[in-house]
């Protein structure tokens, strides 16, 4: 199978496949086993639909209206109506990669054979993804319970050839026109299918998976910037010794300390002081970097475990079981995903906070051990990086607000039938902003630390080889080194891109070897 094709089977998917489809446009196919499972489950639903007894989701209304039995002639209309009425999102459009993840993850559950959706509906979902057609989904409309209802409904509306969608050229057009242009026939939903397309945690899960990918890069990048700051501050690397971390064996802590030690190997700066006095202890923001970064890493690992379980799940209500039963359940509740989304926002805020504290220390002549005020060329005439730290501080302040958990809130809906909701979609949306801000915060520390390291090198102190590689790569990427004041925003933007795209990690690993 081509490496750019993701095959969807009956047993879930992987985080790597989600990122490949959502961000990199990987093609999608249904496995033969998935097609067989879809057909088998559909036979069960069709048999139940033919019976006189009401079955939730097949021959009844939904939510608080579940008590009404729906006659045969109204069921197609019922499925259309649930999609149309639930496509009630408002606010700005959600990013293309989020919508593609949402669609792909819904397809993953549909393909499990537990939803009762016909194979041709699943194939149409595949066709939309492969054609690059992206439904217009709005920021607000999910409470993270009964699934990401409004976001998924806007996707289902596109399957029906209704609403608006973005074509592969980025132009928003009526969905019916886009489907016709790509030779895709709109689907006519049958019993249970409308409900099955709406009832999942796919949006919040997709955003969790992509946040984990981004945070893995940012945590490694933050270990590197912490090492650069320690070096620029003439700090001691003795606190990174493996035997110290072995006696408090948190895995993330040990990994962060090892990363920092690798970056600092061969440094001529560590352990010095401007008056040759030995350094006994560094400030917490320097000395405790492995503990803070490491605790965040362990939180990422926990979140990845939750994501892995969810990626292997079939989230729908009701579900078709192998013995032929169609049973209602509460698996659509987003609490497991919502909690870890909030956990990640907390650790991201704390990582941003400790990065900013080190930046401020680099700029303060009273605490920087001989560096010029604000790393300025001619302090007083030049302001150096004074306002870069202001920008970083503003980002940290917002990160703290974003760390307030969404999952601690609940607003009852559907006439009190859905009386406790997860707010997982909201947790995911604010985490995306937090991750975006964290990249900027790490970039500011990197920019300050590399300038400080260069200033030390000008004094005759030789930085570590990995530090030199980081400085050279950042300068080649367009972020300039020490000198008189200049228009600073482009340099910070270049540093942001350098961190965000993983170029910092790529620059040092040829020297350090693979970092955790």
N, C-alpha and C positions, 0 to 999 in steps of 0.2 A: 504494500500500500504506500502511496506517495506520502512523504513526510509532512506535506502541507494539508493532508486530509485527516480529519478527526472522525473516527467511526464511533457511533453511539450505539451501545448495546443495552442489555437489560439490567446491568448491575451498577449503574452510576457512571461517574466520570472522574477526572482528576483535575486538580488545580491547574496543572500545566495546560490541559486541553481547554479549560475555560479562558485562560489568558490568550492562548493561540487563536481561538475563535473571536473573542471579544476585541482584542487589540491588534491582532496581526492578520485578520481576515482569512484564517484557515478554512478550507472547505469542509463540509460536513456530509456524512453519509449515515444511513441507518444500516445496522447489521441485519443479516438474514434472521438471526435469532430474535431481534427486536421486532421485525415485521411479523414473525410468527406469534410472538407474545401479544402484540397489538391485536391481531386477528382473533386469537383465542379469547382474550378478555372481552372483545366486542361481542362475541357470540353469547357470553354470559349476560351482558347488558341488554342485548336484543331480546333474550329469553325473558328477562325480568320485565322489560318494557311491555311485553305482550300479555303479562298477567294482570288480573284486575286489582290485585293488592298494590297499594301505593308504596313506592320505594324512593327514599330521599335522594334527590339529585337526578333521578331517572324519570319519575312521574309525579313529582311534587314541586311546589314552589321552593324558595330558598330562604335561609336565615329565619327571620321572624315570620316569614310567610310559608314556612314548610308544612303547615297543616293542610294546605289546599292540594287536593288531588287534581292533576292536570290531565285532561282528556287527550286522546291520541292526536286529534286534528290540531291541537294547540301547542304541541310540544316543540316543533321546529321554531315556532314563533317565540316560545318561552326561552329557548337557547339564544336566539338572536337578541331578545330583549334584555337578558341578563348582561350580555356583552355591551350593548348600547347604553344601558342605564348605568353600568358600573364604570364606563369610560368617562369619568367625571373629574379627571385631574385638572389642576390649575397651576399657574405659576410658570417659571422658566422651563425650557426644555431640558431634559436630562441628557447627559453626554451619550454620544453614539456608542462608546464601548460598554457603558452600563446597560443600554437597551439590548445590545447584542448578547451580553452575558445573561440578561434576563430571559431572552428568547431561547438561548441555547440550554439553559438550565431547566426551563419548562419542558423543552423537548426531551431532556434527559429523563425527567419523571414520566412523561407520556410514554417514552420508549420502554419503560420498565414493565409495561403490561398490567399495571395496577390501576389504571385510570379509566379504561373502557373506551378510549378514543380510537377511532378507526385508523388504519394504516395510511389512508390517503390524506387525512388531516395532518398526521405527523410528517408525511412527505412534503406537504405544502409548507410546513414550518422550515424544513430543510431547504426548500427551494428559495424561500425568502432570505434566509441567511446567506446562501450561496450567491444570490443575485445582488447582495449588498443593499437590500431594501430595509430601512430602519424605521419602524413606527415612531411617530411623535409621541413621546411620553413626558408628562409634566412632573414637576418637583413634588407637588402635594397631592395626596390621594390615597396613601397607604397608612394604616395604623399597625401594620405588622402582625395582623391576626386575621384569620380566614385568608391568609396570604396577602401578597402585595396587590390588593384587588384592583385599584384604578390603574396602576402601571401595567399589569398583565392584561387588563381589559383593553387598553389602547393597542396592545400588541395583537390581541385576538380580533379586534375591530379591523385591523389591516388584513388579517387572514380572510375576513369576510369581504374584502374589497371596499371597506368604508373608512372614513376618517382621513387623516393626513399621514404621510410618511416621507422620509428622505430617501432619494435615490442614491446610487453609487457616486453620482457627480456632486452630491451635496445639496441638490435642489429639492425643496419640499413641494410635493405635488399631492393631489388627491390619490389615495391608495389604489383605487380602481384603475386609474390611468397607469400607475407604475406596474401593477400586476399585469395588465394587458400588454404593456411594452416589453415585458420579459416572458410573455407566454405562460403566465401562471393563472390558472383558473381560481376564482374565489371559492371558498368552501361554503357549503350549506350545512350548518351544524345540525347534528342529530341528538337524540336523548343523551344527556349527561355531558356532552362535549363542551358546551359553553362553560359550565361550572368547572370542569376539569382543566380548562385553559387558564382559569383565574386563581386557583386555590393553592398557592405555593409561596415559599419563602425565597423565591428565585432572585428577586432584586437585591434584597439585603445580603443574600449569600454571594451573589456575583460581586458586589462591592467589597465584601469581606475578603474574598479570594484575591482581588486586585490590590487591596490595601496591604495584605500580607506580603505580596510580591514587592510592592514599593517599600514597605517598612524593612524588609530583609536587607535591601540595598542601603537604606538610610541608617540602619543600626551599624552596619559595617563601616559606612562612611563616617558615622559619629565616633566610632572607635579610633579611626584614623585621625580625625580632627582633634580629638582629645589628646592623642599622642603628640601631635604637632604643637598643641598649646602647652602641654607639659614640657616639651623640649624648648619652646620659645621662652618659657618662664624659668628655665634652668632648673626644672624640678628633678626630683629623684625618681628613678625607675625601679628602685628597690621594692616599692609597694606592689609591683607587678609580678614578683617572684612566684612561680607555680606553687611552692610549698605553703605560701600564705593563703592562697585560694583553695588549696586542697583541704584545709581544716575548716572551711565553710563551703561545702561542696555543692553550691548551686551551679548547675551546668552553664547557664548564661554568663555568670560572673567569671568563671574560669575561661570561657571562650573570649570574652571581651578583654580580659587581662592579657591573654595570649596574643590577641590581635595587636594590642598596644605594644607589647614587648617586641613583637616581630617588626613593627614599624620603627621602633627606636633602636633596633640593633645597629651597633656601630656608631652611635651618636657621640659627638664630641661636646655636646651641650649639657647633657643630663648630669645632675649632681653638683653643678657649679653654683657660685654666688658672686655677685658683683664685687664683694669685698673679700672673697676667698674663704669666707666662713662656711663650714659644712651645712648643708640643708638637712635639717632633722625631720621636718614635716611640711608638707604642702597643704594648701587650703583644701577644704572638702571637695570643691568642684573639680579639683585636679586629682586628689588622692583617692576619692571615692567614685571616680568615673566607672571602673569596672563593676562596682556594686550596683550603681544606678542603671547603666547600660545593660548589665547582665540581667537585672530583674525584669527589664523590658523585654529582653530576648526570651526569657522564660515565659512571659505572658504571651508573646508571639507563638511560642511552641504550643501553649495550651489552646490558643485560638485556632491554630492549624489543625489540632486534633478535632476540635468541634467542627471545623469546616470540612474535614475529611469524612466525618460521620454524616454530615448533611449532604455531601456530594454523593454518598452511597445510598441516600434515602429516596423513598418515593413519597412525596408530600402531596396529598390530595385528600378530599373528603366529599363523598364517601370513597372508599377504595375497594377494588376488586381483588378478592383473596383467591389463592390457588384452588381452594375447595369449592369455589363457585359462589361464595357469599359476597354480598356488597354491603360493607359495614361503615357506619359513621364513626368518626374518631376526632381527636383533637390535635393531630400531628401537624396541622397547619400553623399552630401557635409559634410565633417567632422568638420566644424567650431564650432558647439556647444560643441563637445567633445574636440576638440583641445584646445579651450580657457581654459577650466577648467583643462586640463592636465598641461598647462603652469602655471596657477594660483597655482596649487599644488606644482610645482617645485619651485616657488618663495617663498611660505610660508615654505616649507621644508628647503630651504636654510637659511631663516631667523631664523628658530628654531635651526638649527645646529649652526648658528653664536652665538646666545645668550647662548647656552649650552657651547660653547667653551670659551666664555668670563667668565663664572662662574668658569670653570675649571682653567683657567689662574689665576683668583683671589685666588682660593684655594692654588695654588702653590707659589704665590708671598708673601714672608715673610713681605713685606711692606704693604700689603693689606689684609692679611688673619687673622689679629687680633690674633696673637700669635701662629699660626701653624708653624711647622718647614719648612724651605725652601724646596720646591718641595715635601713636605711630606716625606722627606728622613729620614732614621733611624739615620744616622750620616753624616749630610750634609758636602760635600767636599770629604769625602771618598765614600759616596753614592750619586748618582744622583737622586734617587727617581723616580718621575713620570715626570721628565723634558721632556723626549723624547716622552712619551705618549701624551703630549700636542702638540708636533711637528706633530705627526701623525694625531691628531685631527684637527690641523690647516690646514694640507694639504688636508684633506677631506673637510673641510669647504670651502677652496679656490676652489676646484673642484665643490662643490655645487653651488657656485656663478656663475661659468661658465655655469653650467647646467640650471640655472634659466633664461638664455637668451631665450626669447620665440621663439619657432619654428613656431608658428602660425602667426607670423608677416611676414613670408617669403612666397613667392609663385613663382614657376617656371612654366610657361605655358608648356602644353604638348599636344599631339595628334593634331599636326598641327594647334594649336591655338583654337581648339574646346574646350579643357579643359584649359581655359586661366587664371583661378584663382583657386588655390588648397589650401587645409587647412594645409598640413604638419602635420596632427594629429598623424600619425604613428610615426613620428620622435619625436613629443612631448611626446608620450607614452614611447618610448624607453629610452629617457633621464630621464624621471621621474622614471622609474624602477631603473636606476643607482642611482638617487638621494635618493630614498627611502632606497636602500641598504646602501648607505653611511650614511644616517641619523641614522640608527640603530647603526652603529659603533660609531658615534659621541656621541649619548646618552649613549652608553656603557662606553665610556671613562669618561664622567662626572660622571656616576654612580660609576665607579671604584675609581675615585679620591674622591668623596663625602663620600663614605662608609669608605675609609681609614681615611679621616679627622674626621668623626664622631667617629670612634674607638679611634683615638688619643685624642679627647675631653673626651671620656668616661674614658680613662686611667688617665685623670686629675681629675676625680671625678664628671664630669658633666653627667647627665643621659639623653641619647637620648630618643626620643619619642618611644613608643612601636612599632609603625609601622616601624620606622627607624631600630629598633633592629631586627624586622622580616626580613626586606630587607637585612640587613647585614648578618644575619645568613643563609638565603637562598642562597645569592650570594657566600658565603664562601663554603657552601655545594656543590655548582655547580662547584667548582674548581678554583675560583678566590681568591687568598690568601690575607690576611690582611697585616697590617704594619709589617715591618722588614727590614733586610738588602737587598741590591739589589739582584735581581735574574733575570733569563730569563723571560722577561715581556710579550712577545708575547702570550704565552699560557694563561696567566691570562686575557689579553685583549680579546682573542678569546672566552674564557669562559664567560666573561661579555657580549660580543656581542650576543652569543647564548641565554644567559639568558634574555636579553632584547627582541631580535628578536622573540623568541618563546612565549612571553607573560608571562614569569615566574616571572618577577619583579611585574607586576600587580597582579598576582596570589598570590605572597608572602605577599603583604600588605593588600589585600582586606579582609582576615579573621579578621584583626584588625580594618580596617577603615570602613568596609562595602563596597558595590559596588561603584566604582568610575566611574565618567562620562568619 
